Amino acid sequence: MTSTMDTPQDKSNLWAAIFQETDLVSKLMNSKWNTANFEFDLKQFGETKLSVRKAVPLGTNFLSDVFNVTVIVNNNQSYEAFVKVLPSEASRAAACFTASYYEREAVMYQEWLPQMSTIRLNKGLNNTDIPLNVANPYYLNLVISKEGNSYENDTVYVLENFKSRGFQMIFAASTVEGLDLNHARLAARTYANYHALSIANYRQHKKTDGTVELSEPCQVFLKSIYYIHPVGVYRSLVIPHYSNVLRHFHHPEAAEWLNALDLETVFDLKMKLNAGTLSCVLHGDAWTNNILYRYENDKSEQPIEIAMVDWQYAAVGHPMMDVLFYLLSATSSQMRQQYLDQLLLDYFTTLKLALRKLDIDLDSEGYSFDQFKIETKQYAIWAMCTIFFMLPIILDPAKATGHALKDKKQPDNSEERILEENLDEEGTKKEWASLFEADSVIKNSLLSERLVGLILDVKKMTTN
């Protein structure tokens, strides 16, 4: 054994040994603690000590239980990683399987992101030319049951912990009050650079007839990201409550507009998969927890770099689905009214420049900023609807821990939990109702202000 493990492969070997030789996954999945310490004797690495801490509060990470893990091996060298295991609730694990969330993330780390880096390298470019900060995957173990209807509990993803590079979640106050211009501009530019590389990679899969043929693993990006069809949820739960919120605050016209939305079109998968010139594989889950900022120093509030994490919603679509999801969820209405047009222009300018470096010229293809603005409007309502779920979780801690999926009850002696029996759709919808209940939204002044502002802004954006 070498005295240090400096290469990604060395670290991969360490983490593989930990999870292959121990029952650590089981300990993490059944954890009732916030911090814990373990000791193991590994064949190659000897005495190994682990310090484990839950990474985020309950309710803020829906698809996985996540942990920060520090390992000390017998040479006293310390190594850190961010570890994901299946959610302990069977219903959430069932939802993950239905929508292939773990497959999406694995394919991103194993295929799509490396291909993007190769494209950049082959053009003689580096991370300064087109920045792309993503975690190194140390150990990805995706195990599907023999019956092919669920994930096995051995499933675990071990990723680079970005804290070691100085990245951190945005300050809590900024999450509540909304991003300032510097954070929002950097986010827009970061997504533009990511999308440019993803567009270039997507086009690598084009056939001579213009159609796109993704590899078999990447075809997961063509699947719907939803484990419950969203139209019924929005019609029965979300829209009625939020329309009542609008009426309470004297916006009857906005309430009528919201009720009249063509939700079948908003959530149409075919439209999403045929996004035109800018089609690419999206990040897909562009909210504040999945964007990490790095600052000039510990006291600075000036961000200089961004890292993107959590690829479990990765799917083919239009870049504006990422950009609007982030900007509309993370900013206040006042900020958007003053700067959103500027931010969208900044995004488009950065995207064009990055694509030109990759030998893709939007001007020569006849794709203009005017066309981009038209397409932006087309995806604004989708972004708004998606944010309807996120805002209560971001701005109301009680709602963050109160929402859940519903398990169907099964006999205690059941030896096998069948996927379809794990997820009770009707029970789940009832559990979700508390997220949108009009009276609780109205009582939360910050949540109601942000929600009403979001709806009014999107209505103006799409009807003018």
C-alpha positions as CSV (number, residue, x, y, z in Angstrom):
1,M,0.0,0.0,0.0
2,T,1.3,3.4,-0.9
3,S,1.7,6.1,1.7
4,T,-0.8,8.3,0.1
5,M,-3.6,7.9,-2.4
6,D,-3.5,10.9,-4.7
7,T,-5.2,9.6,-7.9
8,P,-8.9,9.2,-8.4
9,Q,-8.3,5.5,-9.0
10,D,-6.5,5.1,-5.6
11,K,-9.5,6.7,-3.9
12,S,-11.9,4.6,-5.9
13,N,-10.1,1.5,-4.7
14,L,-10.4,2.6,-1.1
15,W,-14.1,3.4,-1.3
16,A,-14.9,0.2,-3.2
17,A,-13.1,-1.8,-0.5
18,I,-15.1,0.0,2.3
19,F,-18.5,-0.8,0.7
20,Q,-17.7,-4.2,-0.6
21,E,-16.1,-5.6,2.5
22,T,-18.4,-4.0,5.2
23,D,-22.1,-3.6,6.0
24,L,-21.8,0.2,5.9
25,V,-24.6,0.7,3.4
26,S,-27.0,-1.1,5.8
27,K,-25.8,1.0,8.7
28,L,-26.4,4.2,6.7
29,M,-29.9,3.1,5.5
30,N,-31.0,2.3,9.0
31,S,-29.5,5.3,10.7
32,K,-31.4,7.1,13.4
33,W,-28.5,9.4,14.2
34,N,-27.0,12.5,12.8
35,T,-23.3,11.5,13.4
36,A,-21.6,8.2,14.0
37,N,-18.2,6.6,14.0
38,F,-17.2,3.2,12.7
39,E,-14.0,1.1,12.6
40,F,-13.3,-1.7,10.0
41,D,-10.3,-3.9,9.2
42,L,-10.0,-3.9,5.4
43,K,-7.9,-6.5,3.5
44,Q,-5.8,-4.0,1.5
45,F,-5.9,-0.9,3.7
46,G,-5.9,-2.4,7.2
47,E,-7.5,-0.5,10.2
48,T,-9.9,2.1,8.8
49,K,-11.8,4.6,10.8
50,L,-14.9,6.4,9.5
51,S,-16.7,9.5,10.7
52,V,-20.2,9.8,9.3
53,R,-22.5,12.8,9.3
54,K,-25.9,13.3,7.6
55,A,-25.3,15.8,4.9
56,V,-28.7,17.7,4.7
57,P,-31.7,18.1,6.9
58,L,-34.6,15.6,6.6
59,G,-36.9,16.4,3.7
60,T,-34.5,18.5,1.6
61,N,-33.1,15.5,-0.3
62,F,-36.0,13.5,-1.6
63,L,-34.3,10.8,-3.7
64,S,-31.5,9.6,-1.5
65,D,-30.2,9.6,2.1
66,V,-27.0,11.5,1.9
67,F,-23.9,11.6,4.2
68,N,-20.5,13.3,4.5
69,V,-18.0,10.5,5.3
70,T,-14.4,11.0,6.4
71,V,-12.1,8.0,6.3
72,I,-8.8,7.7,8.1
73,V,-6.6,4.7,7.0
74,N,-3.7,3.3,9.0
75,N,-1.2,5.7,7.5
76,N,-3.2,8.5,9.2
77,Q,-4.2,9.9,5.8
78,S,-7.7,11.4,5.7
79,Y,-10.1,11.2,2.8
80,E,-13.6,12.7,2.4
81,A,-16.6,11.7,0.2
82,F,-20.2,12.5,-0.3
83,V,-22.2,9.3,-0.1
84,K,-25.7,8.5,-1.4
85,V,-27.8,5.5,-0.4
86,L,-31.3,4.6,-1.3
87,P,-34.0,6.5,0.7
88,S,-35.0,4.5,3.8
89,E,-38.7,4.9,2.9
90,A,-39.7,2.1,0.5
91,S,-42.1,4.4,-1.3
92,R,-39.4,6.8,-2.2
93,A,-37.1,4.0,-3.4
94,A,-40.0,2.8,-5.5
95,A,-40.4,6.3,-7.0
96,C,-36.7,6.4,-7.8
97,F,-36.9,3.1,-9.6
98,T,-40.1,4.1,-11.5
99,A,-38.4,7.2,-13.0
100,S,-34.9,5.6,-13.2
101,Y,-33.3,8.3,-11.1
102,Y,-30.3,6.3,-10.1
103,E,-29.7,5.1,-13.7
104,R,-29.8,8.7,-14.9
105,E,-27.1,9.8,-12.4
106,A,-24.9,6.8,-13.1
107,V,-25.0,7.3,-16.9
108,M,-24.2,11.0,-16.4
109,Y,-21.1,10.2,-14.4
110,Q,-20.0,7.2,-16.4
111,E,-20.8,8.3,-20.0
112,W,-22.3,11.8,-20.7
113,L,-20.1,14.0,-18.5
114,P,-16.9,12.2,-19.6
115,Q,-17.9,12.6,-23.3
116,M,-18.4,16.3,-22.7
117,S,-15.0,16.6,-21.2
118,T,-13.5,14.7,-24.2
119,I,-15.2,17.0,-26.6
120,R,-13.7,20.0,-24.8
121,L,-10.3,18.4,-24.7
122,N,-10.4,17.5,-28.4
123,K,-11.0,21.1,-29.2
124,G,-7.9,22.1,-27.3
125,L,-9.9,23.7,-24.6
126,N,-9.8,23.4,-20.8
127,N,-11.8,24.3,-17.7
128,T,-10.9,27.9,-18.0
129,D,-12.2,28.2,-21.6
130,I,-15.5,26.4,-20.8
131,P,-15.9,25.8,-17.1
132,L,-17.5,22.5,-16.0
133,N,-17.1,21.6,-12.3
134,V,-18.6,18.2,-11.5
135,A,-17.7,15.7,-8.8
136,N,-15.3,12.8,-9.4
137,P,-17.3,9.6,-8.9
138,Y,-15.2,7.3,-6.7
139,Y,-17.6,4.3,-6.5
140,L,-20.9,3.8,-8.2
141,N,-22.7,0.6,-7.3
142,L,-26.2,0.3,-8.9
143,V,-27.9,-3.0,-8.2
144,I,-31.2,-4.0,-9.7
145,S,-33.2,-6.9,-8.3
146,K,-33.3,-10.2,-10.2
147,E,-36.9,-9.6,-10.8
148,G,-36.0,-6.3,-12.4
149,N,-38.6,-4.4,-10.4
150,S,-36.6,-2.5,-7.7
151,Y,-33.2,-1.4,-6.6
152,E,-31.3,-3.6,-4.2
153,N,-30.2,-2.1,-0.9
154,D,-26.5,-2.5,-1.9
155,T,-26.9,0.5,-4.2
156,V,-24.5,3.3,-3.2
157,Y,-22.9,6.2,-4.9
158,V,-19.6,7.7,-3.5
159,L,-18.7,11.0,-4.9
160,E,-16.1,13.7,-4.4
161,N,-17.0,16.0,-1.6
162,F,-16.8,19.5,-3.1
163,K,-16.1,21.1,0.3
164,S,-12.5,20.0,-0.1
165,R,-12.4,22.3,-3.1
166,G,-14.0,25.2,-1.2
167,F,-17.5,24.9,-2.6
168,Q,-20.5,25.4,-0.4
169,M,-24.3,25.8,-0.5
170,I,-25.5,29.3,-0.8
171,F,-26.0,31.3,2.4
172,A,-29.3,30.5,4.0
173,A,-30.4,34.1,4.0
174,S,-29.9,34.3,0.2
175,T,-32.1,31.2,-0.2
176,V,-34.9,32.8,1.7
177,E,-34.6,36.3,0.4
178,G,-33.6,35.4,-3.1
179,L,-30.3,35.6,-5.0
180,D,-28.5,38.9,-5.6
181,L,-27.4,39.7,-9.2
182,N,-23.8,38.4,-8.8
183,H,-25.0,34.9,-7.8
184,A,-27.7,34.8,-10.4
185,R,-25.4,36.0,-13.2
186,L,-22.8,33.4,-12.3
187,A,-25.4,30.7,-12.3
188,A,-26.7,31.7,-15.7
189,R,-23.2,31.6,-17.1
190,T,-22.5,28.3,-15.5
191,Y,-25.5,26.7,-17.0
192,A,-24.7,28.3,-20.4
193,N,-21.3,26.6,-20.4
194,Y,-22.7,23.3,-19.3
195,H,-25.4,23.4,-22.0
196,A,-22.9,24.3,-24.7
197,L,-21.0,21.2,-24.0
198,S,-24.1,19.1,-23.7
199,I,-25.5,20.5,-27.0
200,A,-22.2,19.6,-28.7
201,N,-22.3,16.1,-27.3
202,Y,-26.0,15.6,-28.2
203,R,-25.2,16.5,-31.8
204,Q,-22.5,13.9,-31.8
205,H,-25.3,11.4,-31.7
206,K,-27.1,12.8,-34.8
207,K,-27.5,10.5,-37.8
208,T,-27.3,11.6,-41.4
209,D,-31.1,12.0,-41.5
210,G,-31.0,14.5,-38.7
211,T,-32.4,12.2,-36.0
212,V,-30.6,11.5,-32.8
213,E,-29.7,8.0,-31.7
214,L,-28.4,7.8,-28.2
215,S,-26.5,4.9,-26.8
216,E,-28.5,2.3,-25.0
217,P,-27.5,3.6,-21.5
218,C,-28.3,7.2,-22.5
219,Q,-31.8,6.3,-23.7
220,V,-32.8,6.7,-20.1
221,F,-32.6,10.4,-20.7
222,L,-35.6,10.0,-23.1
223,K,-37.9,8.7,-20.3
224,S,-40.3,10.9,-18.3
225,I,-38.9,12.2,-15.1
226,Y,-42.2,11.7,-13.3
227,Y,-43.2,8.7,-11.2
228,I,-46.8,10.0,-10.9
229,H,-48.4,11.7,-13.9
230,P,-48.2,15.4,-13.0
231,V,-51.3,16.6,-14.8
232,G,-53.7,15.0,-12.3
233,V,-51.7,16.2,-9.3
234,Y,-51.7,19.8,-10.5
235,R,-55.4,19.8,-11.5
236,S,-56.6,18.3,-8.2
237,L,-54.1,19.7,-5.7
238,V,-51.9,22.5,-6.8
239,I,-53.9,24.8,-9.1
240,P,-57.0,25.0,-6.9
241,H,-55.1,26.0,-3.8
242,Y,-52.8,28.5,-5.5
243,S,-55.8,30.0,-7.3
244,N,-57.4,30.6,-3.9
245,V,-54.1,32.2,-2.8
246,L,-54.2,34.6,-5.8
247,R,-57.9,35.5,-5.1
248,H,-57.1,36.2,-1.4
249,F,-54.5,38.7,-2.5
250,H,-56.8,40.3,-5.0
251,H,-55.5,38.9,-8.3
252,P,-58.6,37.3,-9.8
253,E,-57.4,37.6,-13.4
254,A,-54.2,35.7,-12.5
255,A,-56.3,33.0,-10.8
256,E,-58.4,32.6,-14.0
257,W,-55.2,32.4,-16.1
258,L,-53.8,29.8,-13.8
259,N,-57.0,27.7,-13.9
260,A,-57.0,27.9,-17.7
261,L,-53.5,26.5,-18.2
262,D,-53.2,23.7,-20.7
263,L,-51.4,21.3,-18.4
264,E,-51.3,18.5,-21.0
265,T,-49.2,20.7,-23.2
266,V,-47.1,22.0,-20.3
267,F,-46.0,18.4,-19.4
268,D,-46.0,16.9,-22.9
269,L,-43.0,14.6,-23.2
270,K,-42.8,14.8,-27.0
271,M,-42.5,18.6,-26.9
272,K,-39.7,18.3,-24.3
273,L,-37.8,15.8,-26.4
274,N,-38.1,17.9,-29.6
275,A,-36.6,21.1,-28.3
276,G,-35.0,22.1,-31.5
277,T,-31.6,23.7,-32.1
278,L,-30.6,23.8,-28.4
279,S,-31.7,20.2,-27.5
280,C,-29.4,18.6,-25.0
281,V,-29.2,16.5,-21.9
282,L,-30.2,18.8,-19.0
283,H,-29.1,18.9,-15.4
284,G,-32.8,18.6,-14.7
285,D,-33.0,19.6,-11.0
286,A,-31.8,23.1,-11.0
287,W,-32.6,24.4,-7.6
288,T,-30.5,26.0,-4.9
289,N,-29.4,22.8,-3.1
290,N,-27.8,21.5,-6.3
291,I,-25.6,24.5,-7.1
292,L,-22.6,25.0,-4.9
293,Y,-20.7,28.3,-4.9
294,R,-17.0,29.0,-4.2
295,Y,-16.0,32.5,-2.9
296,E,-12.9,34.5,-2.9
297,N,-12.4,33.8,0.8
298,D,-14.3,32.8,3.9
299,K,-15.5,36.3,4.6
300,S,-16.4,37.2,1.0
301,E,-20.0,37.2,-0.4
302,Q,-18.7,37.5,-4.0
303,P,-18.9,34.1,-5.8
304,I,-16.2,33.3,-8.3
305,E,-17.1,29.7,-9.3
306,I,-19.9,27.2,-9.3
307,A,-20.1,23.4,-9.1
308,M,-23.1,21.4,-10.2
309,V,-24.3,18.4,-8.2
310,D,-27.1,15.8,-8.2
311,W,-27.9,14.4,-11.7
312,Q,-30.8,12.2,-10.9
313,Y,-33.3,14.2,-13.0
314,A,-31.0,14.4,-16.1
315,A,-33.1,14.2,-19.2
316,V,-33.3,15.5,-22.8
317,G,-34.9,18.9,-23.1
318,H,-34.5,22.6,-23.7
319,P,-31.8,24.6,-21.7
320,M,-34.4,27.0,-20.5
321,M,-35.9,24.3,-18.4
322,D,-32.8,24.4,-16.3
323,V,-32.2,28.2,-16.4
324,L,-35.8,29.3,-15.7
325,F,-36.2,26.7,-13.0
326,Y,-33.2,28.1,-11.2
327,L,-33.7,31.8,-11.8
328,L,-37.4,31.8,-11.1
329,S,-37.1,29.7,-7.9
330,A,-34.0,31.4,-6.5
331,T,-34.8,35.1,-7.1
332,S,-37.4,37.5,-5.8
333,S,-40.0,39.1,-8.1
334,Q,-38.4,42.5,-7.5
335,M,-35.0,41.2,-8.7
336,R,-36.5,39.5,-11.8
337,Q,-38.4,42.6,-12.8
338,Q,-35.1,44.6,-12.7
339,Y,-32.6,42.0,-14.1
340,L,-34.3,38.9,-15.7
341,D,-34.0,40.2,-19.2
342,Q,-30.4,41.1,-18.6
343,L,-29.7,37.7,-17.2
344,L,-31.3,35.9,-20.1
345,L,-29.2,38.0,-22.5
346,D,-26.1,37.2,-20.5
347,Y,-26.9,33.5,-20.6
348,F,-27.5,33.6,-24.4
349,T,-24.3,35.5,-25.0
350,T,-22.2,33.1,-22.9
351,L,-23.9,30.1,-24.7
352,K,-23.1,31.4,-28.1
353,L,-19.5,32.1,-27.2
354,A,-19.0,28.6,-25.7
355,L,-20.7,27.0,-28.7
356,R,-18.5,28.9,-31.1
357,K,-15.4,27.6,-29.3
358,L,-16.9,24.1,-30.0
359,D,-17.3,25.0,-33.7
360,I,-21.1,25.5,-33.5
361,D,-22.2,28.9,-34.8
362,L,-25.8,29.7,-34.0
363,D,-25.7,32.8,-36.3
364,S,-24.9,30.7,-39.3
365,E,-27.6,28.2,-38.3
366,G,-30.1,31.1,-38.3
367,Y,-30.8,30.9,-34.6
368,S,-31.3,34.3,-33.2
369,F,-31.8,35.9,-29.8
370,D,-35.4,36.6,-30.9
371,Q,-36.0,32.9,-31.4
372,F,-34.4,32.2,-28.1
373,K,-36.8,34.6,-26.4
374,I,-39.8,32.8,-28.0
375,E,-38.6,29.5,-26.8
376,T,-38.0,30.9,-23.3
377,K,-41.7,31.8,-23.1
378,Q,-42.6,28.3,-24.1
379,Y,-40.9,26.8,-21.1
380,A,-41.7,29.4,-18.5
381,I,-45.0,27.8,-17.4
382,W,-43.3,24.4,-17.0
383,A,-40.7,26.0,-14.8
384,M,-43.3,27.8,-12.8
385,C,-45.3,24.6,-12.2
386,T,-42.1,22.7,-11.1
387,I,-41.3,25.5,-8.7
388,F,-44.8,25.2,-7.2
389,F,-43.5,22.1,-5.5
390,M,-40.1,23.5,-4.5
391,L,-41.0,26.9,-3.0
392,P,-42.9,25.5,0.0
393,I,-40.0,23.2,0.8
394,I,-37.4,26.0,0.4
395,L,-39.3,28.6,2.4
396,D,-41.3,26.6,5.0
397,P,-39.3,24.2,7.2
398,A,-42.4,22.5,8.4
399,K,-43.4,21.7,4.9
400,A,-39.9,20.4,4.1
401,T,-40.3,17.7,6.7
402,G,-44.0,17.1,6.4
403,H,-44.3,16.0,2.8
404,A,-43.9,12.3,2.0
405,L,-44.7,9.5,-0.3
406,K,-47.2,7.0,1.0
407,D,-46.4,3.3,1.4
408,K,-49.1,0.8,0.9
409,K,-49.5,-1.4,4.0
410,Q,-48.1,-4.8,3.7
411,P,-48.0,-7.8,6.0
412,D,-45.1,-7.9,8.4
413,N,-44.1,-11.3,7.2
414,S,-43.9,-10.2,3.5
415,E,-40.7,-11.5,2.2
416,E,-40.7,-9.5,-1.0
417,R,-41.9,-5.9,-1.5
418,I,-43.2,-5.4,-5.0
419,L,-42.5,-2.1,-6.6
420,E,-46.1,-1.3,-7.5
421,E,-47.3,-2.2,-4.0
422,N,-44.7,0.2,-2.4
423,L,-46.1,3.4,-3.9
424,D,-49.7,4.3,-3.1
425,E,-50.5,7.1,-5.6
426,E,-53.7,8.2,-4.0
427,G,-52.2,8.1,-0.6
428,T,-49.2,10.1,-1.8
429,K,-51.4,12.8,-3.3
430,K,-53.1,13.2,0.1
431,E,-49.8,13.5,1.8
432,W,-48.7,16.1,-0.7
433,A,-51.8,18.2,-0.1
434,S,-50.2,19.9,2.9
435,L,-47.6,21.4,0.7
436,F,-50.1,23.5,-1.2
437,E,-52.9,24.1,1.3
438,A,-54.0,27.7,0.7
439,D,-54.5,28.8,4.3
440,S,-51.0,27.8,5.3
441,V,-49.5,29.5,2.3
442,I,-51.4,32.7,3.0
443,K,-50.2,32.7,6.7
444,N,-46.6,32.4,5.6
445,S,-46.0,36.0,4.3
446,L,-42.6,35.2,2.7
447,L,-43.9,32.1,0.9
448,S,-47.1,33.8,-0.3
449,E,-45.2,36.8,-1.5
450,R,-42.7,34.7,-3.5
451,L,-45.5,32.5,-4.9
452,V,-47.8,35.3,-6.0
453,G,-44.8,37.2,-7.5
454,L,-43.8,34.1,-9.4
455,I,-47.2,33.6,-10.9
456,L,-47.6,37.2,-11.9
457,D,-44.2,37.4,-13.4
458,V,-44.7,34.2,-15.5
459,K,-48.2,35.4,-16.6
460,K,-46.7,38.7,-17.8
461,M,-43.8,36.9,-19.5
462,T,-46.0,34.5,-21.4
463,T,-48.9,36.7,-22.3
464,N,-47.1,39.9,-23.5
